[in-house]
Amino acid sequence: RRVAAEPANPQPAKALPDSRPETLALTAKQSEAAALRQRAEDAAADAKHSQAEAASCAERVAALERRLRVKQQAMDQEDLKLVQQAAKIRTENEDLRRALRDQRRDATAAEQRAVLQDWCAEEVDGVRQELSATVRSLRGLAALLRARGRSVRSQPVSGDHIDLQVHLHLRDWDASRERLAPVVWRVSHGEYVIGEEFVKIVGAASGIAVLGTGGGLISFGDFVRQQARQ
């Protein structure tokens, strides 16, 4: 009998799967572990992607917040500028209203002065004429009183410190019975007729003094005694 020839490169025989229960359980666990690893890798990739998305979102939010802060600061600056401008306008308006009131008051005062100027001039002239007449009368009275050895004085005026000092001197001289000017009469504050002279009495270091025609000061007592000797 002829024997069939064997092939030149014989193929190895395929191993039959192990069908033992232990092997099947191990294979199932390996497949399950591989599936778990894949899910873990997928979850890690998803987590990494989520982290990247979260970081990108946080950056966008931060950038938006920065832009909002910049815009808010610009709006605050603009509001502050508007408030300052409004305050400046109010101040300028108040100044204008005050200036207008002052101008109106000045205009009214000017009109009143224009109306009263002539009247005041007439009144001043009248007062000067009356004062001149009074001084002339007192001078005439001084000569008459001097001839009779008598004197006349105006009443003290409270609140006028110069007049109070004048009467203080007069009381001291009356107590000493010293002969004085026949007339010591207050015309107005600091203005007197002493004897036959119209003089100005001012405060001095020694008390009070008479202002001379040259601007010098004469002791009040010396001037009164001088008038008494005329």
Backbone bond lengths (Angstrom), bond angles and torsions (degrees), N, CA, C in turn:
res aa  C-N    CA-C-N  psi(-1)  N-CA   C-N-CA  omega(-1)  CA-C   N-CA-C  phi
1 R - - - 1.464 - - 1.477 108.91 -
2 R 1.421 113.05 147.51 1.476 118.17 -179.54 1.508 107.08 -92.87
3 V 1.347 114.00 133.64 1.480 120.55 178.54 1.503 107.92 -93.18
4 A 1.385 115.73 135.84 1.464 120.02 -179.38 1.500 109.71 -68.09
5 A 1.309 115.55 139.71 1.466 121.33 -177.66 1.530 110.05 -73.10
6 E 1.292 115.07 140.66 1.481 121.50 179.14 1.528 109.15 -81.03
7 P 1.328 117.37 144.47 1.484 119.02 178.59 1.506 111.11 -62.29
8 A 1.344 114.47 153.24 1.477 119.56 -175.73 1.530 110.85 -66.85
9 N 1.322 118.08 -43.73 1.493 121.86 -179.79 1.518 109.01 -116.62
10 P 1.227 117.33 89.52 1.463 119.56 -176.70 1.534 110.19 -68.60
11 Q 1.359 120.00 134.03 1.484 125.58 177.88 1.509 108.95 -77.64
12 P 1.368 113.12 138.31 1.479 115.73 177.62 1.513 109.46 -68.00
13 A 1.168 116.67 151.02 1.460 121.50 -178.73 1.510 109.70 -77.28
14 K 1.328 116.59 135.26 1.469 120.99 178.72 1.501 110.13 -68.82
15 A 1.450 108.96 139.00 1.465 114.98 179.77 1.510 108.83 -77.27
16 L 1.159 116.43 134.45 1.453 122.66 179.37 1.518 109.11 -77.79
17 P 1.303 116.39 137.93 1.488 118.22 179.29 1.497 109.70 -59.87
18 D 1.382 106.90 143.32 1.460 114.88 -179.92 1.514 107.37 -77.20
19 S 1.204 115.67 119.26 1.472 119.91 -176.95 1.508 112.55 -100.75
20 R 1.300 113.49 17.79 1.458 114.24 179.59 1.523 109.54 -74.45
21 P 1.280 120.07 149.33 1.475 123.07 -177.48 1.516 112.80 -58.95
22 E 1.324 116.53 -37.70 1.483 118.41 -178.32 1.519 110.24 -64.95
23 T 1.343 114.33 -40.42 1.456 118.73 -178.69 1.520 110.30 -67.77
24 L 1.294 117.06 -41.54 1.464 120.47 179.74 1.525 111.14 -63.36
25 A 1.312 118.13 -38.95 1.469 122.03 179.80 1.514 110.63 -66.98
26 L 1.362 115.97 -40.22 1.469 120.00 179.54 1.516 109.99 -65.05
27 T 1.327 115.63 -42.38 1.469 119.30 -179.56 1.520 110.64 -63.63
28 A 1.309 116.97 -39.34 1.471 120.30 178.92 1.513 111.32 -65.03
29 K 1.353 114.83 -40.12 1.475 118.14 179.43 1.520 111.50 -67.50
30 Q 1.368 114.80 -38.27 1.463 118.22 177.84 1.530 110.82 -63.93
31 S 1.311 116.67 -41.79 1.464 120.46 177.88 1.530 111.25 -63.87
32 E 1.342 114.40 -40.74 1.469 118.46 178.25 1.518 111.35 -65.21
33 A 1.381 115.00 -40.91 1.472 118.36 178.93 1.515 111.07 -64.68
34 A 1.347 116.55 -39.35 1.462 120.09 178.10 1.523 110.60 -63.64
35 A 1.337 115.74 -40.79 1.460 119.48 178.46 1.533 110.94 -64.94
36 L 1.349 115.85 -38.81 1.465 119.42 178.45 1.528 111.67 -65.84
37 R 1.371 113.92 -40.87 1.476 117.16 178.19 1.520 110.47 -62.01
38 Q 1.313 116.18 -40.70 1.459 119.89 -179.62 1.527 111.18 -64.90
39 R 1.356 113.21 -42.75 1.467 115.51 178.12 1.529 111.36 -64.87
40 A 1.356 115.82 -37.12 1.465 119.60 178.26 1.524 111.05 -64.01
41 E 1.357 114.39 -43.44 1.458 117.63 177.52 1.524 111.57 -63.18
42 D 1.344 115.05 -41.34 1.465 118.15 177.30 1.521 111.34 -63.22
43 A 1.356 116.07 -41.62 1.465 120.01 179.26 1.524 111.00 -64.60
44 A 1.355 116.75 -40.61 1.460 120.46 178.77 1.526 110.72 -63.76
45 A 1.346 114.31 -41.87 1.466 118.19 178.24 1.528 110.54 -63.74
46 D 1.366 114.46 -42.58 1.461 117.39 177.59 1.527 111.67 -62.44
47 A 1.357 115.68 -40.71 1.463 119.84 179.62 1.521 111.12 -64.65
48 K 1.342 115.47 -42.77 1.466 119.20 177.86 1.523 110.73 -62.20
49 H 1.330 115.53 -41.99 1.456 119.50 178.85 1.538 110.48 -65.11
50 S 1.353 114.86 -40.33 1.467 119.10 178.84 1.528 110.62 -64.89
51 Q 1.353 116.02 -40.46 1.463 119.19 177.63 1.531 111.30 -62.00
52 A 1.331 114.90 -42.25 1.460 118.90 179.10 1.531 110.04 -63.57
53 E 1.359 114.86 -42.94 1.452 118.39 178.31 1.534 111.26 -63.30
54 A 1.377 116.32 -40.95 1.460 120.62 179.38 1.531 110.98 -64.41
55 A 1.347 116.45 -42.43 1.462 120.14 178.77 1.525 110.69 -63.17
56 S 1.353 114.85 -43.33 1.469 118.66 178.62 1.520 111.06 -63.29
57 C 1.332 115.52 -41.43 1.468 119.85 179.04 1.529 110.77 -65.01
58 A 1.364 116.06 -41.54 1.464 119.84 178.59 1.523 111.02 -62.76
59 E 1.329 116.47 -39.76 1.461 120.81 178.37 1.527 110.89 -64.64
60 R 1.350 115.35 -42.04 1.458 118.49 177.80 1.527 111.35 -64.07
61 V 1.360 115.26 -41.29 1.469 119.36 178.03 1.526 110.88 -63.06
62 A 1.356 115.86 -43.63 1.467 119.81 179.32 1.526 110.88 -62.57
63 A 1.327 116.52 -43.10 1.468 120.05 178.32 1.524 110.58 -62.58
64 L 1.347 116.42 -41.38 1.454 120.08 178.39 1.527 110.91 -63.69
65 E 1.343 116.09 -41.67 1.461 119.80 177.86 1.519 110.94 -63.13
66 R 1.342 117.05 -40.05 1.469 119.60 178.00 1.525 110.70 -62.40
67 R 1.338 115.40 -44.09 1.467 117.94 179.11 1.530 111.12 -63.67
68 L 1.340 115.59 -39.13 1.457 119.02 178.76 1.531 111.47 -64.95
69 R 1.362 116.12 -40.15 1.462 119.19 178.11 1.522 110.88 -63.46
70 V 1.329 116.16 -42.81 1.467 119.95 178.64 1.525 110.48 -61.21
71 K 1.351 115.43 -44.65 1.464 118.83 178.93 1.528 110.99 -64.98
72 Q 1.356 116.71 -39.40 1.458 120.17 179.25 1.526 110.80 -64.31
73 Q 1.338 116.03 -42.39 1.458 119.11 177.79 1.524 111.24 -62.38
74 A 1.328 115.90 -41.98 1.470 119.49 178.31 1.524 110.44 -62.68
75 M 1.351 116.55 -41.17 1.459 119.95 178.73 1.525 110.89 -66.22
76 D 1.357 117.13 -39.94 1.460 120.32 177.69 1.522 110.87 -62.70
77 Q 1.341 116.63 -43.33 1.462 120.24 178.03 1.525 110.75 -61.81
78 E 1.336 115.56 -41.48 1.463 119.25 179.45 1.529 110.82 -65.59
79 D 1.362 115.92 -41.21 1.466 119.31 177.63 1.529 110.59 -62.85
80 L 1.344 116.22 -42.74 1.461 119.89 178.99 1.520 110.98 -62.10
81 K 1.329 115.43 -41.60 1.473 119.19 178.85 1.524 110.79 -63.34
82 L 1.333 116.44 -40.86 1.460 119.72 178.58 1.528 111.41 -64.84
83 V 1.352 116.11 -40.65 1.463 119.52 178.51 1.526 110.61 -63.51
84 Q 1.340 116.24 -43.36 1.463 120.12 178.82 1.524 111.13 -63.50
85 Q 1.330 115.73 -42.20 1.465 118.54 178.40 1.522 111.37 -63.66
86 A 1.350 115.92 -39.99 1.462 119.05 178.72 1.525 111.01 -64.46
87 A 1.347 116.48 -41.84 1.464 119.73 177.60 1.525 110.99 -63.34
88 K 1.331 116.75 -40.77 1.463 120.26 178.52 1.526 110.91 -63.54
89 I 1.339 115.53 -41.38 1.468 119.29 179.35 1.526 110.09 -64.76
90 R 1.350 117.01 -41.54 1.464 119.35 177.93 1.530 110.95 -61.70
91 T 1.341 116.01 -43.13 1.464 119.56 179.13 1.519 111.23 -62.38
92 E 1.337 115.98 -43.98 1.459 119.63 179.22 1.525 111.00 -63.72
93 N 1.339 116.58 -39.43 1.461 119.83 177.78 1.530 111.26 -63.63
94 E 1.355 115.76 -41.90 1.461 119.19 177.72 1.519 110.80 -63.25
95 D 1.347 116.43 -41.62 1.460 119.72 178.18 1.526 110.82 -62.59
96 L 1.329 116.15 -42.15 1.466 119.26 179.24 1.527 111.25 -64.51
97 R 1.348 116.16 -43.55 1.459 118.74 178.55 1.526 111.15 -63.63
98 R 1.357 115.91 -40.13 1.461 119.20 178.59 1.527 110.98 -64.68
99 A 1.349 115.66 -42.78 1.466 119.12 178.33 1.522 111.12 -63.25
100 L 1.347 116.21 -38.82 1.463 119.81 178.00 1.520 110.96 -64.35
101 R 1.351 116.32 -43.06 1.460 118.95 177.76 1.527 110.92 -62.26
102 D 1.349 115.49 -42.37 1.464 118.72 179.26 1.522 110.94 -63.08
103 Q 1.348 116.08 -41.82 1.462 118.95 179.55 1.536 110.90 -63.90
104 R 1.345 115.15 -41.83 1.460 117.93 177.91 1.521 111.06 -63.64
105 R 1.340 115.55 -42.49 1.465 118.71 179.13 1.526 110.80 -64.64
106 D 1.352 115.69 -42.38 1.465 118.72 178.48 1.523 110.87 -63.70
107 A 1.344 115.23 -40.16 1.463 118.27 179.55 1.523 110.28 -64.63
108 T 1.337 115.47 -42.02 1.464 118.70 178.31 1.521 111.06 -63.68
109 A 1.350 114.71 -43.48 1.459 118.71 178.94 1.524 111.04 -63.66
110 A 1.344 115.90 -38.85 1.463 119.11 178.66 1.525 110.71 -64.56
111 E 1.329 116.10 -41.55 1.459 118.98 177.14 1.523 111.18 -63.49
112 Q 1.338 114.82 -42.42 1.459 117.94 178.54 1.527 111.19 -64.79
113 R 1.344 115.76 -41.30 1.461 117.89 177.72 1.524 111.12 -63.50
114 A 1.354 115.84 -39.51 1.465 118.38 178.94 1.521 111.14 -63.01
115 V 1.363 115.09 -38.58 1.458 118.53 -179.77 1.525 110.82 -71.29
116 L 1.360 115.09 -39.73 1.463 118.95 -174.48 1.517 114.10 -87.26
117 Q 1.329 116.43 -11.24 1.461 118.68 -174.43 1.527 111.83 -59.28
118 D 1.338 114.62 -49.69 1.463 118.19 179.81 1.520 110.92 -63.32
119 W 1.322 115.01 -43.01 1.467 118.78 179.74 1.526 111.23 -62.43
120 C 1.351 116.35 -42.70 1.468 120.19 179.30 1.526 110.77 -64.35
121 A 1.341 115.47 -41.25 1.463 118.40 178.92 1.521 110.46 -60.49
122 E 1.328 115.95 -41.44 1.468 119.02 178.02 1.522 110.81 -65.79
123 E 1.338 116.04 -40.83 1.460 119.31 179.63 1.521 110.80 -64.66
124 V 1.358 116.19 -41.97 1.466 119.21 179.08 1.515 110.77 -62.41
125 D 1.310 115.67 -43.48 1.468 118.95 178.00 1.526 110.68 -60.97
126 G 1.333 115.70 -41.90 1.458 118.96 179.00 1.515 111.82 -63.12
127 V 1.372 115.90 -43.63 1.471 119.74 179.57 1.521 110.17 -63.65
128 R 1.342 117.17 -41.46 1.466 119.92 179.13 1.522 111.07 -63.20
129 Q 1.325 116.66 -40.57 1.456 119.42 179.21 1.525 110.88 -65.71
130 E 1.363 115.15 -41.42 1.464 118.34 177.78 1.518 111.19 -64.55
131 L 1.357 116.04 -40.68 1.456 119.33 179.10 1.530 110.86 -63.84
132 S 1.331 116.21 -41.98 1.465 119.71 178.55 1.523 110.72 -62.35
133 A 1.326 115.13 -43.01 1.463 118.67 178.65 1.516 111.31 -63.45
134 T 1.355 116.28 -40.16 1.464 120.09 179.15 1.522 110.83 -64.23
135 V 1.343 116.09 -44.59 1.465 119.93 -179.84 1.525 110.10 -62.52
136 R 1.335 117.63 -40.96 1.471 120.47 178.76 1.527 111.07 -63.91
137 S 1.332 113.81 -39.27 1.469 117.48 179.11 1.526 110.86 -65.76
138 L 1.358 115.34 -42.66 1.457 118.85 -179.55 1.526 111.08 -66.68
139 R 1.328 116.60 -35.98 1.463 119.13 177.91 1.530 110.79 -65.05
140 G 1.339 114.69 -43.15 1.469 117.26 175.71 1.509 112.05 -62.89
141 L 1.339 115.70 -38.94 1.452 119.92 178.33 1.523 110.75 -65.39
142 A 1.333 117.32 -36.26 1.464 120.69 -179.86 1.516 110.73 -61.92
143 A 1.338 116.91 -43.75 1.465 119.28 179.36 1.519 110.72 -62.97
144 L 1.335 117.55 -41.88 1.455 121.52 179.61 1.527 111.30 -65.18
145 L 1.335 117.46 -44.44 1.463 121.23 -179.44 1.524 111.31 -66.67
146 R 1.339 116.08 -38.08 1.457 119.45 178.70 1.539 110.19 -62.67
147 A 1.329 115.10 -40.21 1.453 118.37 179.58 1.524 111.29 -66.05
148 R 1.327 117.55 -31.42 1.458 121.35 -178.44 1.536 112.12 -92.96
149 G 1.340 117.14 -5.20 1.458 119.67 -179.79 1.513 113.40 72.69
150 R 1.315 117.03 29.39 1.461 121.22 -179.61 1.537 109.08 -119.40
151 S 1.370 116.41 173.05 1.471 121.65 -178.44 1.520 110.15 -144.97
152 V 1.349 115.63 160.39 1.459 122.01 178.05 1.528 108.26 -140.96
153 R 1.321 115.31 143.71 1.466 120.77 -178.28 1.527 109.44 -139.49
154 S 1.328 115.00 149.34 1.471 120.14 174.12 1.519 109.53 -74.83
155 Q 1.337 115.82 159.19 1.459 120.82 179.56 1.537 109.70 -74.05
156 P 1.339 117.65 147.37 1.473 119.68 177.46 1.538 111.11 -61.25
157 V 1.319 115.56 143.86 1.467 122.10 178.78 1.523 107.67 -109.21
158 S 1.314 116.33 114.30 1.469 119.63 -179.62 1.527 109.76 -68.26
159 G 1.313 115.25 141.25 1.460 120.23 -179.25 1.511 113.33 90.98
160 D 1.338 117.78 -11.63 1.467 121.43 177.26 1.529 106.58 -101.11
161 H 1.342 116.89 102.22 1.463 120.03 -173.21 1.520 112.45 -65.69
162 I 1.334 117.26 -31.56 1.465 119.57 178.33 1.524 109.62 -68.01
163 D 1.325 117.70 -45.08 1.460 120.70 -179.82 1.524 111.16 -64.83
164 L 1.338 116.57 -35.32 1.461 119.12 177.55 1.523 111.01 -64.49
165 Q 1.332 117.28 -38.67 1.468 120.07 177.51 1.530 111.06 -69.28
166 V 1.337 116.19 -37.41 1.472 119.33 176.53 1.521 110.33 -57.47
167 H 1.323 117.35 -49.19 1.472 120.74 -177.63 1.524 111.59 -71.33
168 L 1.339 117.19 -26.67 1.466 118.62 174.58 1.530 110.21 -64.27
169 H 1.343 116.66 -42.80 1.459 120.56 176.87 1.531 110.47 -64.01
170 L 1.322 116.42 -42.90 1.463 119.56 -178.43 1.517 111.33 -62.63
171 R 1.322 118.12 -39.91 1.467 120.07 178.49 1.524 110.90 -64.07
172 D 1.334 116.55 -41.37 1.471 119.14 178.42 1.528 110.53 -62.68
173 W 1.345 117.06 -41.19 1.467 119.80 -179.14 1.525 110.73 -70.69
174 D 1.326 117.39 -35.36 1.458 119.24 176.58 1.521 110.98 -63.24
175 A 1.340 115.44 -38.45 1.462 118.81 179.77 1.524 111.26 -65.58
176 S 1.335 117.00 -32.79 1.468 120.60 179.40 1.530 112.28 -89.48
177 R 1.343 116.78 -0.67 1.468 123.01 179.61 1.528 111.81 57.06
178 E 1.323 114.60 34.17 1.465 118.69 178.28 1.528 109.35 -79.81
179 R 1.350 116.16 140.61 1.459 120.94 -179.21 1.525 109.05 -76.59
180 L 1.353 115.17 127.28 1.459 120.25 -174.79 1.519 109.81 -125.02
181 A 1.359 115.08 -178.57 1.466 121.12 177.94 1.523 109.13 -60.92
182 P 1.322 118.10 141.12 1.465 119.90 -176.54 1.526 113.84 -67.71
183 V 1.347 116.88 -23.41 1.467 120.21 -179.42 1.522 109.19 -129.62
184 V 1.338 117.27 125.90 1.470 124.00 168.80 1.524 105.22 -131.33
185 W 1.308 115.83 98.62 1.466 119.89 -169.96 1.530 109.76 -128.64
186 R 1.340 114.91 126.16 1.478 120.99 178.51 1.520 108.95 -80.14
187 V 1.357 116.35 122.61 1.465 121.85 175.48 1.518 110.44 -91.49
188 S 1.332 117.43 -45.47 1.471 124.59 175.43 1.520 106.20 -157.93
189 H 1.326 116.09 -175.81 1.463 119.22 -177.11 1.528 110.70 -59.55
190 G 1.347 115.59 116.61 1.461 121.07 177.93 1.516 114.51 80.08
191 E 1.332 119.29 -3.24 1.461 122.48 -178.97 1.530 109.13 -113.86
192 Y 1.356 115.75 126.70 1.458 121.28 -173.32 1.522 109.70 -139.07
193 V 1.308 114.31 155.27 1.459 121.86 164.24 1.525 106.06 -104.45
194 I 1.336 115.95 115.67 1.459 121.49 179.11 1.525 106.54 -118.20
195 G 1.308 114.53 116.42 1.461 118.16 -173.46 1.513 109.11 66.56
196 E 1.330 115.54 -116.97 1.463 120.56 178.00 1.524 111.92 -113.52
197 E 1.328 117.43 15.54 1.455 121.93 -176.14 1.534 110.95 -113.93
198 F 1.326 114.27 139.26 1.471 120.90 172.82 1.523 106.94 -95.46
199 V 1.348 117.65 115.40 1.466 121.36 -170.47 1.521 110.48 -129.74
200 K 1.332 113.16 167.16 1.470 122.63 176.34 1.516 108.01 -113.19
201 I 1.323 117.58 125.21 1.458 122.92 178.72 1.526 108.50 -106.34
202 V 1.337 115.35 131.19 1.465 121.04 -177.88 1.523 109.02 -128.32
203 G 1.323 115.21 163.46 1.448 120.51 174.90 1.513 110.87 -73.32
204 A 1.323 116.47 144.71 1.462 121.94 -179.67 1.517 108.64 -141.11
205 A 1.342 115.18 172.66 1.461 119.38 -178.68 1.518 111.09 -62.33
206 S 1.340 116.96 -32.73 1.460 121.10 -179.03 1.519 112.51 -87.78
207 G 1.323 117.40 -0.91 1.459 120.76 -178.90 1.509 110.73 133.90
208 I 1.348 117.56 -93.85 1.453 122.49 176.32 1.521 108.23 -134.09
209 A 1.354 114.95 154.94 1.457 120.36 -178.69 1.515 108.62 -148.26
210 V 1.326 114.91 159.93 1.456 121.67 178.30 1.511 108.04 -95.16
211 L 1.326 115.48 131.44 1.459 121.19 179.55 1.527 108.29 -81.11
212 G 1.355 115.31 117.26 1.454 119.96 -177.91 1.510 112.20 -75.96
213 T 1.342 115.69 170.04 1.469 120.15 -178.56 1.519 111.98 -65.12
214 G 1.329 118.00 -29.25 1.458 120.71 179.23 1.509 114.00 -88.49
215 G 1.320 116.49 4.25 1.463 120.25 179.94 1.504 113.81 96.16
216 G 1.340 117.37 -7.59 1.450 120.23 178.33 1.520 111.89 -79.37
217 L 1.328 116.51 168.70 1.455 122.11 -178.66 1.520 109.44 -109.22
218 I 1.327 115.19 136.94 1.461 122.70 176.84 1.520 107.05 -118.04
219 S 1.312 115.94 133.35 1.462 119.64 178.47 1.517 110.36 -53.62
220 F 1.320 116.35 136.46 1.464 121.19 -178.83 1.526 110.63 -58.94
221 G 1.331 116.41 -42.79 1.462 119.32 179.69 1.513 112.18 -64.42
222 D 1.331 116.63 -42.94 1.464 119.37 179.73 1.520 110.91 -63.29
223 F 1.340 117.35 -40.10 1.455 119.92 -178.05 1.532 110.82 -66.99
224 V 1.343 116.49 -41.82 1.467 119.88 -179.85 1.523 110.33 -65.03
225 R 1.327 118.41 -41.74 1.463 121.64 178.73 1.530 110.16 -66.06
226 Q 1.331 115.93 -37.37 1.463 119.90 178.57 1.516 111.16 -62.64
227 Q 1.321 116.88 -40.92 1.463 120.79 177.65 1.523 111.49 -67.95
228 A 1.320 116.90 -28.83 1.467 119.70 179.70 1.520 111.36 -70.78
229 R 1.347 118.26 -26.78 1.451 122.42 -177.09 1.521 113.15 -85.25
230 Q 1.326 118.08 -10.65 1.468 119.61 -178.08 1.517 110.91 -71.16
